[in-house]
């Protein structure tokens, strides 16, 4: 699997295997693992979204909910109406919106830089004064690679009237990802972080990478979970030959 991920050379490659241990009537369950070009990771949002999209559109279109067995426990994905609509899940203007149920991750004060909160995954958060600064930042990838931590999260408040609550970018060169396009896992800490600052349970985030992406977030404090909604697009399919 690591060799295949290195060959694809994308930020994440997901691998699925059907699990048949569930009882009658249970949601279909799959083993799911994620690999960057250089290592396996514990949690990945956009590859989970892509996996659910593939299963919902190609393998199990009649199902509305899936379960994934992962390094981070059981994760669920379900079809939902498009944000802001009251329509039928998966049928809003022909789009398939998917909600992922992920663990909420707290943050700790980094010993080396006490003013910067650090996620339990080992990636510190640097908060800038504006989303514009987040968009315009020119990262030094070599310096980020030399940090003791896994990667670097840069975030800031979204511009007024943009429709977003905060902007983010994520750099993880140690894992072979200079900049991740959209990162669901870091929003497991950013959602409670910004939710606390803004006093909101529902937030809309924009990851301002060159490819970019929107994430619709909802906090479930009682169960320490974050629901992340988004959509995916199939751009190609094929057969991998040994």
N, C-alpha and C positions, 0 to 999 in steps of 0.2 A: 504493500500500500504506500509506503514512503517513497519507493522508487517511482510509482505511478504519479504521485503528487509532485515529485521533483520534475518529472517529464512534462506535466501540464504547466508547472511554474506559475500557478495562480495563487492568490492569497490563501485560499483554502480549497481542498478537495475532500468531498464527503463520500463515505462508503456505507452502504446500507445492506443489511441482511435480515430477512424475515424471521420473526420469532413466533413459534406456534404454541407457546406455553399458556396463552390466555384462554379463558373459558369461553363458552358459547355466549354470544352477545357482547363480548368485550371489544373495545376499539382495537383495530389492527395495530400490532406492535412490531417495531423494527429495532435491531441493534444499529447504532449510528456512531461512527468515529470520524474525526476531523484531522486533516494533516495539512500543514503549510509545506512549502517546498523543502523545509529542513527538519521539521519535528511534528510530533502529534501534540494536540492541544486539548485542554479540559472542557472548553466551552466555546461554541461559535454560533452566532445568531444567523448571519446571512446564508451560511451553508445549510443550516437547519431549515430556514425558510425555503431555500431552493429544493431541498430534499422533499419537504412537504408539498411544494408546488408540483414537482415531478410525480409524486405518488397520487395526488388528487386529480391531476389532469391526464395521467397515462395509465396508471396501474389500478387505482381504486377510486374512480370518479363517483361511485355511488355512496361513498363514505364521507362523513362530515367532520370526523375527528380521528387523529392518529396519536400513537404514543411512541416515543423513542427511548431506548435504554442506552444511557451514555455514562461517561465518566462523572458527570454532574447529576446523576440520578435520572429519574423518569421525567422527561420533558414532553409536553403535549402540544399539538398543533391542531387548530380547528378552523373551518371556514366561517367567516364573519361578514356582515354587511360592510360596505365601504364606509370609512369614517364620515360621520355627519349625515348618513343616509338612514332610511328606515326600511330599506328594501330587503330582498331575500339574499342570504349569504351566497356569495359567489356569482350573483347574477346582476349586480349593479353595473350597468353600462358594459356588460360583457367581461368585467374584471373579476379576478379571484383574489380577494383579500384574505389573508391568513393571520391568525393570532397565535403567537407562541407564548407559552407559560414558562418563565425562567425563574431561577432563584434570585432573590434580592441580595446584593453584595454590599456590605458596609464598607467604610473607609477608615483608615488609621492615619495618624500623623506620622509622616516619614521622619526617622531619627536624624537623617542627614539634613533635611530641609523641613523644619517644623511647620512652616507656613503652608506647605503643600500637602494636601491629603493624598494618601496612597491606597489604592484598592488592594483587596486581599489577593488579587492575581499578580501583584507586583508591578503595576504600572501607575506612576504618580500622575495626578491631575494638576495641570497648570491652568489657572483661570486668568484669562485676559479681560480687559475692560469692555470689549465689544466684540460682536460677531464679525465685524469688518476686519478687526485685527486677526481673528482666527482664519478668515479667508486669505488674508494677504501674507500670513507668516511664511518665511522662507527657511525651512528647517535645515539644520546641518546634520545630515544623516550619519556622518562619521562620528560626530560627537554624541548623538543619541545612541549609537551602537556601543559606545564606550561607557554608557551609564550602567550602574550596578543593577538596575531594575530591568524588567522584561521589555518595556517600551515606554512611550510617552503619550499621554492624553492631553490635548489642548482644547479648551472650551471657553465659551463666553456667551453673554446674553445676546439674543437675537435682536436685530434692528426693529424698532417700533413699526408696526403695521405690516411686518413680513408674514405674519401668520404662524410664526414659530416662537418657541420659548427660549431655545438655546441652540448654538452652533457648536460643532465639535470636529476635530480631526484626530487621527490616531496613527502614530508612527511606531513600527515594530521591526526594525531591520535585523535584530538578532534572530528573529524567526523567519527571515527571508522575505519580509514584507516592509518595504521602505515606507509606503503609506497604504493603509487598508481602505478600500472603497467605502464600505459601510460595515460597521462593527456592532452587531447586536449585543455581544457579551459586555462591552464597556458600558452600555446603557443600563446594565443591571446595577451599576454603582452611580451612574450619572442621573438616572431617574430619581432615586431617593435624595441625591445631593441637591439637584435643582428643585425637586419637589419641596424640600425643606426650606430652601432659600426663597422660593416664590409662593409658598403656601398653597400648592396645587397638588391634586391627586392625578389629574390627567395633563399630560404635556405632549407637545409636538416638537420633535427634534429634527435638525438637519445636519447631516454629516457632509461637511463642505470639502470633500476630496474632489479631484478633477472629474470623477464620474458622479459622485454625489448620490444622496438618497435621503428619503424622508422616513422617520419612524414615529409611530403613534404609540404613546406609552401610557400605561395606567398602573398605579401603585396599589398593591394589596398588602397593606401593612400588617393586617391580622395574621396572614399566612406567610409573610416575608417573601412575597413573590412580585414579579414585574411582568405584566402582559405587554407584549410588543407586537404591534400590527404593521403589516407591510404587504407588498406584492412583489411578484417575481415574473420573469419572462423567459420562456424557453427560446434559445437562439440557435441551437443545433442539437442533433443527437447522432449516435453512431455506435459502433461495436469496437471494443478494445480487444486486440489480438495479442496473444501471448508471444 
